[in-house]
Amino acid sequence: MINQRKGDLSNGRSLFSCSPLNTFKGNMHTKPDDEIRLELCKMEQNEELMTSTEAALHEYKMGLGMFTQKMPDIATHYNAFTEACFKEGKLSKKEKHLIALGIAINTQDEYCIIYHAKGCLDNGASEDEILEAVGVTAAFGGGAAMSQAVTLVQECIQELNQLKQ
């Protein structure tokens, strides 16, 4: 999926770790580089068994783990900040992920598009709700936002829904 649209994103592998996709277990914050590289090698050997959405989510989590190991203070504070932002509040988690998906689409951030599309589904958003939010995003982001909606977002929804079955 990703490599068909952008050759620079890890040869089509995705980076995020999702509920049915949580093939990675453990805390990346404490793994040595060798263990992280071993996990990446195992993932690459099994990548044909993963959807592109699964691979992107997994790769992202691995990259975040490596960053966290090298910059633990920054990563810890950033993670705490984002966790606080996505807690249930006046807005539901679903609404927050719909907003984040729109922002990710408008900024053309493919990894965040996948991550927040998954967040929308995990928090009970229907495909129609996601596509309506994407439509609002396209009103601001134009053709570039719409191209993400008709390709990456719909493919991500399809793959994640298939994994639930």
N, C-alpha and C positions, 0 to 999 in steps of 0.2 A: 504494500500500500504506500508507504512513505517513499521508498526508493523510486517508485514509478513517477512520483511528482517532484521529488527533490532528491537528487543523488547524494547529497551531503549528509543525510541522516542515517548513518549506520547501516548501509546496505539493506534497507527495508525492515530492519528490526525495530520494534517499538520499545519504549522505555519505562512504562509505568507498571506498578504492581496493584492488581485489583483483587476483589474478594474471591471470585472463582479462579483468578489468575495468580493468586499468591503462591507461586511455585517456589519463590525465594523465602526461606525461613531464616530467622536470625536477625541480629542487630548489626547493620553495616557499620555502625559507629565504632565498633570494637574489632572489626576484622582486619588482620594485617593484609598488606597489598597482595602477597602471594595467594592468600585464601580468596581474595576478591577476584584475582586473575583466574584462579582455578574455577570459580563459579562462572565467570564469563566464558571460559572454554567449554564447560559443560553445557551452558546455554547455547553456544554456537553449534555444538554437536547435535543438540535437540531442536534447533530453530525451525527445521522443517515441520516439526510437530506443533509449533506455536502459530497462532494467527499473527498477523503483523501488529495488531493492537496489543496482544499479549507480549510480544517481543519488545515493543516500544515501551510499555509500562515496566517491564523487567529491566531493560537496559537503563532506563532513567533511574530506577532505584539503585542499580549497581553504581552508576555514575555519582549519584548523590552520596552513596556510602563512601566512595573514594574521596569525594570532596570533604565529607564530614571527618574522615580520618586525618586529612591534611589540614583542615581549618575547623577544628571542633567548636571553637567559641562562636565563630560566625554562624556555622550551621545550626548549633543548638539554639541560638537566639532567633535565627530566621525561622526554624521549625516551630518554636514556641509562638512566635508572632502569627504565622499562618494558621496554626492550630486554633489560636484564639479568634482569629478572623472568621473561621468556618464553624465555630460553635453555634449551636442553636441559640437564637436570640429573638429580637423583634422580627427578623427575617428567618425563615426556616433554612435548614441546610440545603434543601432542594433549591430554594430561591437563590441562595448564595452561589451554588454551583451553576445555575442558569446564567447568573450575572457573569461569573468568572468565565464560562464558556463563551459568552458574547465578547468579552474583552480579549480572550485568547484568539478567537476568530479574527477580530478586528486587527490584532497585532501580528497575525499570521504565525503564531507560535504552535507548531504542529504537536509537540509533546504535550503542551498544556491543553490543547483542543482535545486530545485523546483522554488525558487525565480527567478533565472536567466533564466530558461527555459521559465517562464512566461514573463520575461523582453524581451527575444528574440521575442516571439510571439507578445507581445504588441507593439514592435517596428518594426514589419513587416517582421521578419525572417520567411521563409517557413520551413516546416518540413524537406525538403531536405537540406537546409542550416544548420539547427541545427544538423542534423545527420552527415553532412560532417565535421562540427566542432568537433563533438564527435569522429569521426574517427581519426582526427588529434590528439585529446587528447589521444585516445587509442594507437596511435603510440608511445607516451611517457609513458603513464600510464599502458599499457599492459592489461592483463585480468581483473584487478580490475576496470579499467576505462570502459572497454567494458561491463562488467556486469552491471554497472550503466546505460549505454546507452540502453541496450536491456531490461532493466526492468524499472527503475525509470523515466528516461527521456521520453521514449516512452509512458508510462502510464500517465505522467504529460501532455504531448502534447495532448493525446487523451482526457483526462478529461477537459483540458482548452478549446479545440476546441468544445467539446460538450456543454460547458457552453455558448459559443458564439452563439449557434444556438437557 
